[in-house]
Amino acid sequence: MTKEPVEHDQSPFDPAAFQAFEAASNDKALTAAVLARLLDQAIGTGLVLTGKGSLDFYVPGIGDGLQTGDYAQQLHKATGRRLRIWSDEPSAELAAQARLRLSALSCVDGVEITVGDAFAPTAFAAPRVDLAELSHMLYYVPERATVSRLVTTIAQRLSPNGLALFIHDTPDTHFTELLTRYSPLVLPDPVPAIAEAAAALSLPLFCLNFTPHVRFEDPGLLDQLRQKEPDEPELLNTARVVSCLCQRGIAELRRLGLWEEALRDVRRRLDPEGRLPIPATVQMMPAPALAADGQAIDRLGKTIIQTASQLRELEQQSRDFNSPT
Ligand SMILES: C[S@@+](CC[C@H](N)C(=O)[O-])C[C@H]1O[C@@H](n2cnc3c(N)ncnc32)[C@H](O)[C@@H]1O
């Protein structure tokens, strides 16, 4: 795991907007808690991720590694295996942050992040993986068909008792509505496309829904932004969160005449505490060898139902993780 990546940025994705969003939401903390609980219970069945040696983990579009790092320790505890993490991440800045964060974890043996496009046919250097996590990254596919190609590749590369986890915003919610209206993305709602791709491979998908929030500590700043320049220090973070929710740069939204509408649109969606719910879905896909075992699938299904019943408690606990914008 010593390959030196080419470090020029290949992402249109804005790390500053993403990090303003992370600071203003409980999304990463809650998602990591949900994934840790789900994996803990799935591993507890003795059916998944049971091998020896390192656990190879593919996380394309890993961002700054905050979410993955958050539950890596728990994953290590549940499996007794040390982790090797692989990724294709086009943002050189985020890739560097993820490398730093993940290689500092005592349970991690190697971090191989290639700065590049996970949707290119040449991506995915890991020969075989035990676990794949694709979190909020399939919005950026160049065309819908790419989803089925990537899901197929992942299914082929999973070890016999491996799992793939797909985490994206639930269709027809605030986030997908904002993406559909303001972003140039071709796939604002990947969840149905992932379901179709798994069905075409005759693989089951187990789904869990949960709801993180973004919080605007002072929603009045959204009104001020309609009159003032977004780079004023007290407004910049709020402007970046809006940009992240719309997945379009502030300057571009302004140039297209969409900025004021986007600010009003986000504002009208806030609850009385200044929070915007952003419901998400985890889709868990077992490896083909596991899917062929009917009894194993039944047992896994039962653990997912148990996990679902515990999610409200996790949502409640993570309410306080919100920090102000
Ligand atoms: C919303 S962030 C999610 C980051 C992380 N997975 C998480 O859930 O916290 C989207 C990530 O997808 C990455 N991304 C965008 N286009 C990509 C591509 N073509 N291949 C791989 N990742 C991509 C972005 O650079 C960014 O890190």
Ligand as a Chemical Component Dictionary entry (heavy atoms), coordinates in Angstrom:
data_LIG
# 
_chem_comp.id                   LIG 
_chem_comp.type                 NON-POLYMER 
_chem_comp.pdbx_formal_charge   0 
_chem_comp.three_letter_code    LIG 
# 
loop_
_chem_comp_atom.comp_id 
_chem_comp_atom.atom_id 
_chem_comp_atom.alt_atom_id 
_chem_comp_atom.type_symbol 
_chem_comp_atom.charge 
_chem_comp_atom.model_Cartn_x 
_chem_comp_atom.model_Cartn_y 
_chem_comp_atom.model_Cartn_z 
_chem_comp_atom.pdbx_ordinal 
LIG C1  C1  C 0  -21.224 14.581 0.164  1  
LIG S1  S1  S 1  -19.551 14.076 0.119  2  
LIG C2  C2  C 0  -19.606 12.594 1.052  3  
LIG C3  C3  C 0  -18.301 12.221 1.662  4  
LIG C4  C4  C 0  -18.333 10.961 2.544  5  
LIG N1  N1  N 0  -18.590 9.771  1.769  6  
LIG C5  C5  C 0  -19.358 11.128 3.623  7  
LIG O1  O1  O 0  -20.455 10.546 3.521  8  
LIG O2  O2  O -1 -19.092 11.866 4.574  9  
LIG C6  C6  C 0  -19.367 13.514 -1.528 10 
LIG C7  C7  C 0  -18.010 12.957 -1.822 11 
LIG O3  O3  O 0  -18.038 12.359 -3.130 12 
LIG C8  C8  C 0  -16.849 12.719 -3.773 13 
LIG N2  N2  N 0  -16.989 12.565 -5.219 14 
LIG C9  C9  C 0  -17.503 13.420 -6.137 15 
LIG N3  N3  N 0  -17.324 12.929 -7.380 16 
LIG C10 C10 C 0  -16.706 11.727 -7.233 17 
LIG C11 C11 C 0  -16.224 10.758 -8.137 18 
LIG N4  N4  N 0  -16.337 10.923 -9.450 19 
LIG N5  N5  N 0  -15.595 9.656  -7.640 20 
LIG C12 C12 C 0  -15.463 9.496  -6.292 21 
LIG N6  N6  N 0  -15.905 10.384 -5.391 22 
LIG C13 C13 C 0  -16.506 11.484 -5.853 23 
LIG C14 C14 C 0  -16.609 14.156 -3.344 24 
LIG O4  O4  O 0  -15.287 14.613 -3.622 25 
LIG C15 C15 C 0  -16.914 14.038 -1.867 26 
LIG O5  O5  O 0  -15.830 13.607 -1.120 27 
# 
loop_
_chem_comp_bond.comp_id 
_chem_comp_bond.atom_id_1 
_chem_comp_bond.atom_id_2 
_chem_comp_bond.value_order 
_chem_comp_bond.pdbx_ordinal 
LIG C1  S1  SING 1  
LIG S1  C2  SING 2  
LIG S1  C6  SING 3  
LIG C2  C3  SING 4  
LIG C3  C4  SING 5  
LIG C4  N1  SING 6  
LIG C4  C5  SING 7  
LIG C5  O1  DOUB 8  
LIG C5  O2  SING 9  
LIG C6  C7  SING 10 
LIG C7  O3  SING 11 
LIG C7  C15 SING 12 
LIG O3  C8  SING 13 
LIG C8  N2  SING 14 
LIG C8  C14 SING 15 
LIG N2  C9  SING 16 
LIG N2  C13 SING 17 
LIG C9  N3  DOUB 18 
LIG N3  C10 SING 19 
LIG C10 C11 SING 20 
LIG C10 C13 DOUB 21 
LIG C11 N4  SING 22 
LIG C11 N5  DOUB 23 
LIG N5  C12 SING 24 
LIG C12 N6  DOUB 25 
LIG N6  C13 SING 26 
LIG C14 O4  SING 27 
LIG C14 C15 SING 28 
LIG C15 O5  SING 29 
# 
